[in-house]
Amino acid sequence: MTVVVARPKQVEGELKTIYTPEEYLALEEKAAYKHEYRNGAIVAMAGGSTDHNEIVTNLCTALKIDLQSLKLQINMADIYGKVKL
């Protein structure tokens, strides 16, 4: 289920629900909690839990060890990145 949490903006008589990456980043700077940007929609991110944190820590540790020869940077959180599919 996708929930758009940014307030729609008025654009030439229409409500705006699609945002540019630049608009998303500007809104995110002022946001009280984190969101992600998906195909123009701004979606609230779920809060973390200790179980989630343990899973992420184990996954990142395994990736860092297994992919060591590829010289990749593995990040757990708080990094903005652009993924092309």
LINDANOR-V63419 format. One record per pair of residues at least 4 apart in sequence whose ideal C-beta (glycine too) atoms are under 6 Angstrom apart, sorted by the first residue. I is the first residue (numbers start at 1). J is the second residue. D is the distance in Angstrom with one decimal. If there is no record, write none. Layout:
i/j/d
I/J/D
I/J/D
This chain:
i/j/d
2/43/5.7
4/17/5.9
4/41/5.1
5/44/4.5
6/27/5.7
6/42/4.0
8/15/4.0
8/16/5.5
8/17/5.2
9/16/4.3
11/16/4.3
18/40/3.7
19/23/4.2
19/24/5.1
19/40/5.7
19/42/5.8
24/37/4.3
24/42/5.7
34/45/4.6
35/42/5.1
35/44/5.6
35/45/6.0
36/43/5.4
36/45/5.5
38/43/5.6
48/52/5.0
48/53/5.7
56/76/5.7
60/74/5.3
60/76/5.1
62/66/5.9
63/67/5.5
63/74/5.1
64/74/4.7
67/72/5.1
75/79/4.4
